[in-house]
Amino acid sequence: MRYILNIEGMSCMGCVRTVSKIIEKHGGRVDVVSLEEKRAVFDIDTSEKIDDIVKEIESKGYRVTGIKGEG
């Protein structure tokens, strides 16, 4: 399933790498993490990991302001 997370607080390529690594650590396949659009787009096999991904992203000081699952 594809997910889109709206993420506030990313300000540099280091932030992009941090968010990407968190998603990959939980089994996600990152399509894009965009500073300009303030979002991450990725595929993951199970929705059970979404809460873990969001919690870890927020533990790094970012704020997830929206979650959208597609197909």
BABA-155132 format. One record per atom (N, C-alpha, C): residue number from 1; residue in one letter; atom name; x, y, z. Coordinates in Angstrom, 1 decimal. Example, Ala and Ser with C-alpha at 12.3 -4.5 7.8 and 13.67 -1.06 7.14 Angstrom:
+-----+------+------+--------+--------+--------+
! pos ! code ! site !     px !     py !     pz !
+-----+------+------+--------+--------+--------+
!   1 !    a !    N !   13.2 !   -5.7 !    7.8 !
!   1 !    a !   CA !   12.3 !   -4.5 !    7.8 !
!   1 !    a !    C !   13.2 !   -3.3 !    7.8 !
!   2 !    s !    N !   12.8 !   -2.2 !    7.1 !
!   2 !    s !   CA !   13.7 !   -1.1 !    7.1 !
!   2 !    s !    C !   12.9 !    0.0 !    7.9 !
+-----+------+------+--------+--------+--------+
This chain:
+-----+------+------+--------+--------+--------+
! pos ! code ! site !     px !     py !     pz !
+-----+------+------+--------+--------+--------+
!   1 !    m !    N !    0.8 !   -1.2 !    0.0 !
!   1 !    m !   CA !    0.0 !    0.0 !    0.0 !
!   1 !    m !    C !    0.9 !    1.2 !    0.0 !
!   2 !    r !    N !    0.5 !    2.3 !   -0.7 !
!   2 !    r !   CA !    1.2 !    3.5 !   -0.8 !
!   2 !    r !    C !    0.7 !    4.5 !    0.3 !
!   3 !    y !    N !    1.6 !    5.2 !    1.0 !
!   3 !    y !   CA !    1.2 !    6.1 !    2.0 !
!   3 !    y !    C !    1.9 !    7.5 !    1.6 !
!   4 !    i !    N !    1.2 !    8.5 !    2.0 !
!   4 !    i !   CA !    1.7 !    9.9 !    2.0 !
!   4 !    i !    C !    1.6 !   10.5 !    3.4 !
!   5 !    l !    N !    2.8 !   10.9 !    3.9 !
!   5 !    l !   CA !    2.8 !   11.6 !    5.2 !
!   5 !    l !    C !    3.1 !   13.0 !    5.0 !
!   6 !    n !    N !    2.3 !   13.9 !    5.5 !
!   6 !    n !   CA !    2.7 !   15.3 !    5.5 !
!   6 !    n !    C !    3.5 !   15.6 !    6.7 !
!   7 !    i !    N !    4.7 !   16.2 !    6.5 !
!   7 !    i !   CA !    5.7 !   16.3 !    7.6 !
!   7 !    i !    C !    6.2 !   17.8 !    7.7 !
!   8 !    e !    N !    6.0 !   18.4 !    8.9 !
!   8 !    e !   CA !    6.5 !   19.7 !    9.1 !
!   8 !    e !    C !    7.8 !   19.6 !    9.9 !
!   9 !    g !    N !    8.7 !   20.6 !    9.6 !
!   9 !    g !   CA !    9.9 !   20.7 !   10.3 !
!   9 !    g !    C !   11.2 !   20.3 !    9.6 !
!  10 !    m !    N !   11.0 !   19.7 !    8.4 !
!  10 !    m !   CA !   12.2 !   19.3 !    7.6 !
!  10 !    m !    C !   12.8 !   20.6 !    7.0 !
!  11 !    s !    N !   14.1 !   20.7 !    7.1 !
!  11 !    s !   CA !   14.7 !   22.0 !    6.6 !
!  11 !    s !    C !   16.0 !   21.7 !    5.7 !
!  12 !    c !    N !   16.4 !   20.5 !    5.6 !
!  12 !    c !   CA !   17.7 !   20.3 !    4.9 !
!  12 !    c !    C !   17.7 !   18.8 !    4.3 !
!  13 !    m !    N !   18.7 !   18.5 !    3.6 !
!  13 !    m !   CA !   18.9 !   17.2 !    3.0 !
!  13 !    m !    C !   19.2 !   16.1 !    4.1 !
!  14 !    g !    N !   19.7 !   16.6 !    5.2 !
!  14 !    g !   CA !   19.9 !   15.7 !    6.4 !
!  14 !    g !    C !   18.6 !   15.2 !    6.9 !
!  15 !    c !    N !   17.6 !   16.1 !    6.9 !
!  15 !    c !   CA !   16.2 !   15.8 !    7.4 !
!  15 !    c !    C !   15.6 !   14.7 !    6.4 !
!  16 !    v !    N !   15.8 !   14.9 !    5.1 !
!  16 !    v !   CA !   15.3 !   14.0 !    4.1 !
!  16 !    v !    C !   15.9 !   12.6 !    4.4 !
!  17 !    r !    N !   17.2 !   12.6 !    4.6 !
!  17 !    r !   CA !   17.9 !   11.3 !    4.8 !
!  17 !    r !    C !   17.4 !   10.6 !    6.1 !
!  18 !    t !    N !   17.2 !   11.4 !    7.2 !
!  18 !    t !   CA !   16.7 !   10.9 !    8.4 !
!  18 !    t !    C !   15.3 !   10.2 !    8.3 !
!  19 !    v !    N !   14.4 !   11.0 !    7.6 !
!  19 !    v !   CA !   13.1 !   10.4 !    7.4 !
!  19 !    v !    C !   13.1 !    9.2 !    6.5 !
!  20 !    s !    N !   13.9 !    9.2 !    5.5 !
!  20 !    s !   CA !   14.0 !    8.1 !    4.5 !
!  20 !    s !    C !   14.5 !    6.9 !    5.3 !
!  21 !    k !    N !   15.5 !    7.0 !    6.1 !
!  21 !    k !   CA !   16.1 !    5.9 !    6.9 !
!  21 !    k !    C !   15.1 !    5.3 !    7.8 !
!  22 !    i !    N !   14.3 !    6.2 !    8.5 !
!  22 !    i !   CA !   13.2 !    5.7 !    9.4 !
!  22 !    i !    C !   12.2 !    4.8 !    8.6 !
!  23 !    i !    N !   11.8 !    5.3 !    7.5 !
!  23 !    i !   CA !   10.8 !    4.5 !    6.7 !
!  23 !    i !    C !   11.4 !    3.2 !    6.3 !
!  24 !    e !    N !   12.6 !    3.2 !    5.8 !
!  24 !    e !   CA !   13.2 !    2.0 !    5.3 !
!  24 !    e !    C !   13.5 !    1.0 !    6.4 !
!  25 !    k !    N !   13.8 !    1.5 !    7.6 !
!  25 !    k !   CA !   14.1 !    0.7 !    8.8 !
!  25 !    k !    C !   12.8 !   -0.1 !    9.1 !
!  26 !    h !    N !   11.7 !    0.4 !    8.9 !
!  26 !    h !   CA !   10.4 !   -0.3 !    9.2 !
!  26 !    h !    C !    9.8 !   -1.0 !    8.0 !
!  27 !    g !    N !   10.6 !   -1.2 !    7.0 !
!  27 !    g !   CA !   10.2 !   -2.0 !    5.8 !
!  27 !    g !    C !    9.6 !   -1.3 !    4.7 !
!  28 !    g !    N !    9.6 !    0.0 !    4.7 !
!  28 !    g !   CA !    9.0 !    0.8 !    3.6 !
!  28 !    g !    C !   10.0 !    1.0 !    2.5 !
!  29 !    r !    N !    9.4 !    1.2 !    1.3 !
!  29 !    r !   CA !   10.2 !    1.5 !    0.1 !
!  29 !    r !    C !    9.9 !    2.9 !   -0.3 !
!  30 !    v !    N !   10.9 !    3.8 !   -0.1 !
!  30 !    v !   CA !   10.6 !    5.3 !   -0.3 !
!  30 !    v !    C !   10.6 !    5.6 !   -1.8 !
!  31 !    d !    N !    9.5 !    6.3 !   -2.1 !
!  31 !    d !   CA !    9.5 !    6.9 !   -3.5 !
!  31 !    d !    C !   10.1 !    8.3 !   -3.5 !
!  32 !    v !    N !    9.7 !    9.1 !   -2.5 !
!  32 !    v !   CA !   10.2 !   10.5 !   -2.4 !
!  32 !    v !    C !   10.0 !   11.0 !   -1.0 !
!  33 !    v !    N !   11.0 !   11.8 !   -0.5 !
!  33 !    v !   CA !   10.8 !   12.6 !    0.7 !
!  33 !    v !    C !   11.1 !   14.0 !    0.2 !
!  34 !    s !    N !   10.2 !   14.9 !    0.2 !
!  34 !    s !   CA !   10.3 !   16.2 !   -0.4 !
!  34 !    s !    C !   10.3 !   17.4 !    0.6 !
!  35 !    l !    N !   11.4 !   18.1 !    0.6 !
!  35 !    l !   CA !   11.4 !   19.3 !    1.4 !
!  35 !    l !    C !   10.4 !   20.4 !    1.0 !
!  36 !    e !    N !   10.3 !   20.6 !   -0.3 !
!  36 !    e !   CA !    9.4 !   21.6 !   -0.9 !
!  36 !    e !    C !    8.0 !   21.3 !   -0.6 !
!  37 !    e !    N !    7.6 !   20.0 !   -0.8 !
!  37 !    e !   CA !    6.2 !   19.6 !   -0.6 !
!  37 !    e !    C !    5.9 !   19.2 !    0.8 !
!  38 !    k !    N !    6.9 !   19.1 !    1.6 !
!  38 !    k !   CA !    6.8 !   18.7 !    3.1 !
!  38 !    k !    C !    6.0 !   17.4 !    3.2 !
!  39 !    r !    N !    6.5 !   16.4 !    2.5 !
!  39 !    r !   CA !    5.9 !   15.1 !    2.5 !
!  39 !    r !    C !    6.8 !   14.0 !    2.2 !
!  40 !    a !    N !    6.4 !   12.8 !    2.6 !
!  40 !    a !   CA !    7.1 !   11.5 !    2.2 !
!  40 !    a !    C !    6.1 !   10.6 !    1.6 !
!  41 !    v !    N !    6.5 !   10.0 !    0.5 !
!  41 !    v !   CA !    5.7 !    9.1 !   -0.3 !
!  41 !    v !    C !    6.4 !    7.8 !   -0.3 !
!  42 !    f !    N !    5.7 !    6.7 !    0.2 !
!  42 !    f !   CA !    6.4 !    5.4 !    0.2 !
!  42 !    f !    C !    5.4 !    4.3 !    0.2 !
!  43 !    d !    N !    5.9 !    3.1 !   -0.2 !
!  43 !    d !   CA !    5.1 !    1.9 !   -0.2 !
!  43 !    d !    C !    5.5 !    1.0 !    1.0 !
!  44 !    i !    N !    4.5 !    0.3 !    1.6 !
!  44 !    i !   CA !    4.8 !   -0.6 !    2.7 !
!  44 !    i !    C !    3.8 !   -1.7 !    2.7 !
!  45 !    d !    N !    4.2 !   -2.9 !    3.0 !
!  45 !    d !   CA !    3.4 !   -4.1 !    2.9 !
!  45 !    d !    C !    2.3 !   -4.2 !    4.0 !
!  46 !    t !    N !    2.5 !   -3.6 !    5.1 !
!  46 !    t !   CA !    1.6 !   -3.7 !    6.2 !
!  46 !    t !    C !    1.3 !   -2.3 !    6.9 !
!  47 !    s !    N !    0.1 !   -2.0 !    7.1 !
!  47 !    s !   CA !   -0.3 !   -0.8 !    7.7 !
!  47 !    s !    C !    0.1 !   -0.7 !    9.2 !
!  48 !    e !    N !    0.4 !   -1.9 !    9.8 !
!  48 !    e !   CA !    0.7 !   -2.0 !   11.2 !
!  48 !    e !    C !    1.9 !   -1.2 !   11.6 !
!  49 !    k !    N !    2.8 !   -0.9 !   10.6 !
!  49 !    k !   CA !    4.1 !   -0.2 !   10.9 !
!  49 !    k !    C !    3.9 !    1.3 !   10.8 !
!  50 !    i !    N !    2.8 !    1.8 !   10.3 !
!  50 !    i !   CA !    2.6 !    3.3 !   10.2 !
!  50 !    i !    C !    2.7 !    4.0 !   11.5 !
!  51 !    d !    N !    2.1 !    3.5 !   12.5 !
!  51 !    d !   CA !    2.2 !    4.2 !   13.8 !
!  51 !    d !    C !    3.6 !    4.2 !   14.3 !
!  52 !    d !    N !    4.4 !    3.1 !   14.1 !
!  52 !    d !   CA !    5.8 !    3.1 !   14.5 !
!  52 !    d !    C !    6.6 !    4.1 !   13.7 !
!  53 !    i !    N !    6.4 !    4.2 !   12.4 !
!  53 !    i !   CA !    7.1 !    5.2 !   11.6 !
!  53 !    i !    C !    6.8 !    6.6 !   12.1 !
!  54 !    v !    N !    5.5 !    6.9 !   12.3 !
!  54 !    v !   CA !    5.1 !    8.3 !   12.7 !
!  54 !    v !    C !    5.7 !    8.6 !   14.1 !
!  55 !    k !    N !    5.7 !    7.7 !   15.0 !
!  55 !    k !   CA !    6.3 !    7.9 !   16.3 !
!  55 !    k !    C !    7.8 !    8.2 !   16.2 !
!  56 !    e !    N !    8.5 !    7.4 !   15.4 !
!  56 !    e !   CA !    9.9 !    7.6 !   15.3 !
!  56 !    e !    C !   10.3 !    8.9 !   14.6 !
!  57 !    i !    N !    9.5 !    9.3 !   13.6 !
!  57 !    i !   CA !    9.7 !   10.6 !   12.9 !
!  57 !    i !    C !    9.5 !   11.7 !   13.9 !
!  58 !    e !    N !    8.4 !   11.6 !   14.6 !
!  58 !    e !   CA !    8.2 !   12.7 !   15.6 !
!  58 !    e !    C !    9.2 !   12.7 !   16.7 !
!  59 !    s !    N !    9.8 !   11.6 !   17.1 !
!  59 !    s !   CA !   10.8 !   11.6 !   18.1 !
!  59 !    s !    C !   12.0 !   12.3 !   17.7 !
!  60 !    k !    N !   12.2 !   12.5 !   16.4 !
!  60 !    k !   CA !   13.4 !   13.2 !   15.9 !
!  60 !    k !    C !   13.1 !   14.7 !   15.8 !
!  61 !    g !    N !   11.9 !   15.2 !   16.2 !
!  61 !    g !   CA !   11.6 !   16.6 !   16.2 !
!  61 !    g !    C !   10.7 !   17.1 !   15.1 !
!  62 !    y !    N !   10.3 !   16.2 !   14.2 !
!  62 !    y !   CA !    9.4 !   16.6 !   13.1 !
!  62 !    y !    C !    8.0 !   16.4 !   13.5 !
!  63 !    r !    N !    7.0 !   16.9 !   12.8 !
!  63 !    r !   CA !    5.6 !   16.8 !   13.1 !
!  63 !    r !    C !    4.9 !   16.2 !   11.9 !
!  64 !    v !    N !    4.3 !   15.1 !   12.1 !
!  64 !    v !   CA !    3.4 !   14.5 !   11.0 !
!  64 !    v !    C !    2.0 !   15.1 !   11.2 !
!  65 !    t !    N !    1.6 !   15.8 !   10.1 !
!  65 !    t !   CA !    0.4 !   16.5 !   10.2 !
!  65 !    t !    C !   -0.7 !   15.9 !    9.4 !
!  66 !    g !    N !   -0.4 !   14.8 !    8.7 !
!  66 !    g !   CA !   -1.4 !   14.1 !    7.9 !
!  66 !    g !    C !   -0.9 !   12.8 !    7.4 !
!  67 !    i !    N !   -1.8 !   11.8 !    7.3 !
!  67 !    i !   CA !   -1.5 !   10.5 !    6.8 !
!  67 !    i !    C !   -2.6 !   10.1 !    5.8 !
!  68 !    k !    N !   -2.1 !    9.7 !    4.6 !
!  68 !    k !   CA !   -3.1 !    9.3 !    3.6 !
!  68 !    k !    C !   -2.6 !    8.0 !    3.0 !
!  69 !    g !    N !   -3.5 !    7.0 !    3.0 !
!  69 !    g !   CA !   -3.2 !    5.7 !    2.4 !
!  69 !    g !    C !   -3.9 !    5.5 !    1.1 !
!  70 !    e !    N !   -3.2 !    5.0 !    0.1 !
!  70 !    e !   CA !   -3.8 !    4.8 !   -1.2 !
!  70 !    e !    C !   -3.6 !    3.3 !   -1.7 !
!  71 !    g !    N !   -4.7 !    2.7 !   -2.0 !
!  71 !    g !   CA !   -4.8 !    1.4 !   -2.7 !
!  71 !    g !    C !   -4.0 !    0.4 !   -2.0 !
+-----+------+------+--------+--------+--------+
